[in-house]
Every structure is written in structure tokens, then in C-alpha cells.
Amino acid sequence: MSRYLRPRAPGAPIFFTVRLRDTTSDLLRREVAALREAVMVERLRRPFHIDAFVVLPDHLHCLWTLPPDDSDCAVRWQAIKAEFSRRVAARVPRSPGKRRRGQLGIWKRGYWQHPIRDARDYRAHLHYCWADPVQHGLCARAADWEFSSFHREVRQGWVEADWAGQVPEGMYGEQEGPGSLMAQAGSGPADTRALPASARPPSCGQAGPPGGGP
């Protein structure tokens, strides 16, 4: 049975889905170490806490808690995408046209953003991070997918290793739709006063995304 604890820092919890332009690519799985480094670099510049993170071959989901009075997600994602692209540029094939224009074309423009409204909403998005690899047929259980913060939660006793919850119904940014990949999607920071202390697990401190180390 899961239990949810309060993170070490206050702020607005936000769920994100970020996608590659090529939905058949497995670049994020192959280059998860570069992604981890890109996130860590940006966290040194502009701190934020990671409540959950899962990396799939062509997209990722995460829950962040930003510092108080800071809702600038767009500049953080822009920097993370740019840093990741720089680190993998030499290993990403490019068409002659993209080479001439100095483009990589790795990322789908923008991202899905959903401000968390309450404890139930938080749990749904946390469980989505855990269950999405199973939903995509990449593994049989959440515990079988290497690139997930689920393992951190298991190690800390916040959830059982045999957790087998289902993907909750709802919009999570994986399908095209009006505004679904725009940085401004959602209606601004959540009122975190509505989120009780028992609703949220601690963030993962200074760690980056899962994979490539503890």
C-alpha cells in the first residue's frame, strides 16, 4: 500500500509530458545519461524538486515542485532540451538540410503542463508516472522498468515493489490536442494550500532523472 509524505520544500507541484519529434525513436532511453546530466545542470542554475520522473523511449513524464513564487517552467525546459541536444548532437543523424541550417530537430515543440490541484490529482499523476511503461507494453510491472523514480520510492518504503496499479483515466499529454504541447497549457500554478501534507512523497533532492546512477 502506498503512503505519501510531504516534500522537503514548498511550492507548486506540476506534471509535465515532454516528447521527441520522432515518435518511433528510442533516443531518450539510449541517451538517458545525457538527459540526467542536462536536468542536473539546469537544477544548479534554477533549482526545483523532482517528485517523480519516468523516461520512455520517445517521451518522458515528471512531477516537479518549484520554489515559492517561481512558476517559470518554460525557461527550464528550454534549457534542458538545449543542453540534452548539445550533448547528443554528435550521435544523432541529421539530414543535409538540417546540417545546413544547424538544426537537430530532436524535440517536439513545447510540452504538456498540468498544475496539480489536490491530493487526488497528485496521486493520479504520480501513478501515471509509475504505470505508463506498463501501459506502453515496455514491461510487465512498474518495478521492471529501469528508468523510473518508482525504484526510489520502493527503496524508501513509500510503495511496495509489487505495486500493480492501473493508468488512471484522464489527459496526460501523450495525444495531440488543442494546446496539449504548449508551454502555457494549464492555467497557472496550483494553490498548494489545497494539497495536504499526507499527499506527496519527498522530492529526490539533487538527483536527476532515473537511470545512469542512483
C-alpha positions in Angstrom: 0.0 0.0 0.0 1.4 3.4 -0.9 1.9 6.3 1.5 2.5 9.9 0.6 4.7 12.3 2.6 5.4 16.0 2.2 8.4 17.2 0.1 11.3 19.0 1.7 10.4 22.3 0.0 7.1 24.1 -0.5 5.9 25.2 -4.0 3.6 24.4 -6.8 3.6 20.7 -8.0 3.3 20.5 -11.8 3.0 17.5 -14.1 4.8 17.5 -17.4 4.9 15.4 -20.6 7.7 16.2 -23.0 8.0 14.4 -26.3 10.5 13.8 -29.1 9.6 14.9 -32.6 10.2 11.3 -33.8 7.7 9.1 -32.0 9.5 6.0 -33.3 12.8 7.0 -31.7 14.3 5.4 -28.6 16.8 8.2 -28.2 15.7 9.1 -24.6 16.3 5.5 -23.5 19.6 5.3 -25.3 20.8 8.7 -24.0 19.3 8.7 -20.6 22.6 9.6 -19.0 22.8 12.7 -21.1 19.2 13.6 -20.1 20.1 13.1 -16.5 23.1 15.4 -16.8 21.0 18.1 -18.7 18.5 18.1 -15.9 21.1 18.3 -13.2 22.9 21.2 -14.9 19.6 23.2 -15.1 18.8 22.4 -11.4 22.1 24.0 -10.4 21.1 27.2 -12.3 17.4 27.3 -11.4 16.5 24.9 -8.6 13.4 22.7 -8.5 12.5 19.4 -6.8 11.7 16.3 -8.7 8.8 14.4 -7.1 8.6 11.8 -9.9 10.3 11.1 -13.2 9.9 8.4 -15.8 11.8 8.2 -19.1 10.3 6.2 -22.0 11.9 5.7 -25.4 10.3 8.8 -27.1 8.8 10.8 -24.2 9.0 11.5 -20.5 6.7 12.4 -17.7 7.6 14.1 -14.4 6.3 15.9 -11.4 8.2 18.9 -10.3 7.8 21.2 -7.2 9.1 24.6 -8.0 10.3 27.1 -5.3 7.8 29.5 -3.8 6.9 32.4 -6.1 8.6 30.7 -9.1 6.5 29.4 -12.0 9.0 29.7 -14.8 8.8 26.2 -16.2 9.3 27.3 -19.8 12.9 28.6 -19.4 13.8 25.4 -17.5 12.5 23.1 -20.2 14.1 25.2 -23.0 17.5 24.9 -21.2 17.1 21.2 -20.5 16.2 20.5 -24.2 19.1 22.6 -25.4 21.6 21.0 -23.1 20.5 17.5 -24.0 20.6 18.3 -27.7 24.2 19.6 -27.3 25.3 16.5 -25.5 23.9 14.1 -28.0 24.4 16.1 -31.2 27.3 14.0 -32.5 25.3 10.8 -32.2 22.1 12.0 -33.8 21.7 11.5 -37.6 20.7 14.7 -39.5 19.5 15.3 -43.0 21.7 17.5 -45.2 19.1 20.3 -44.9 19.2 20.2 -41.1 23.0 20.2 -41.2 23.0 23.3 -43.4 20.6 25.1 -41.0 22.4 23.9 -37.9 19.3 22.1 -36.7 18.8 18.8 -34.8 15.1 18.6 -34.7 15.1 16.3 -31.7 12.2 17.6 -29.6 8.6 18.2 -30.2 7.9 21.8 -29.7 6.6 22.8 -26.3 5.3 20.4 -23.7 2.2 19.4 -21.8 1.8 21.1 -18.4 -0.8 20.4 -15.7 -0.8 22.2 -12.4 -1.7 19.8 -9.6 -5.0 20.8 -7.9 -5.4 18.5 -4.9 -4.2 15.2 -3.3 -6.3 13.1 -5.6 -5.0 14.8 -8.6 -1.4 14.4 -7.3 -1.9 10.7 -6.8 -3.3 10.2 -10.2 -0.3 11.8 -11.9 2.2 10.1 -9.7 0.6 6.7 -10.5 0.6 7.6 -14.2 4.4 8.1 -14.0 4.7 4.7 -12.4 2.3 2.8 -14.7 3.0 4.4 -18.1 5.8 2.0 -19.1 3.4 -0.9 -18.5 0.7 0.8 -20.4 3.0 1.1 -23.4 3.9 -2.6 -23.2 7.6 -2.0 -22.3 7.4 -4.1 -19.1 5.1 -6.3 -17.1 5.3 -4.3 -13.8 6.3 -0.8 -12.8 9.2 -2.4 -10.9 10.6 -3.9 -14.2 11.2 -0.5 -15.9 14.7 0.8 -15.1 14.2 4.4 -16.0 11.7 5.4 -13.3 11.8 7.1 -10.0 9.4 4.3 -8.8 12.6 2.5 -7.6 13.5 5.3 -5.3 10.0 5.2 -3.8 10.3 1.5 -3.3 13.8 1.8 -1.6 12.4 4.4 0.8 9.4 2.3 1.6 6.8 4.7 0.1 5.3 2.0 -2.2 5.5 -1.8 -2.4 7.7 -3.2 -5.2 4.8 -5.4 -6.4 2.5 -2.3 -6.9 0.4 -3.0 -9.9 -1.9 0.0 -10.2 -3.6 0.9 -13.5 -3.0 4.1 -15.6 -5.7 6.5 -14.3 -8.1 7.9 -16.8 -7.5 11.4 -17.9 -5.4 13.7 -20.1 -1.7 13.3 -19.6 -0.3 15.0 -22.7 0.6 11.9 -24.9 -2.1 12.6 -27.5 -2.3 15.6 -29.8 -4.9 18.1 -28.9 -5.6 21.8 -28.7 -2.8 23.4 -26.6 -1.6 20.0 -25.4 2.0 20.6 -26.1 2.2 24.3 -25.5 4.3 25.7 -22.7 1.3 27.7 -21.4 -1.0 24.7 -21.2 -2.9 24.7 -17.9 -4.0 27.7 -16.0 -1.0 28.7 -13.9 0.4 27.5 -10.6 -1.7 25.4 -8.3 -2.8 26.6 -4.9 -0.7 24.2 -2.8 -2.5 25.1 0.3 -5.2 22.7 -1.0 -2.7 19.8 -1.1 -2.5 18.1 2.4 0.8 17.1 3.9 0.0 13.4 3.5 -0.5 13.7 -0.2 3.0 14.0 -1.6 6.3 11.9 -1.3 9.5 13.7 -0.7 11.3 15.0 -3.8 14.5 13.4 -4.8 16.9 16.1 -3.6 19.7 16.8 -6.1 19.2 13.7 -8.2 18.3 14.0 -11.8 16.1 11.7 -13.8 16.2 7.9 -13.2 18.8 5.8 -14.9 22.6 6.1 -15.1 23.0 6.1 -11.3 21.1 6.3 -8.0 
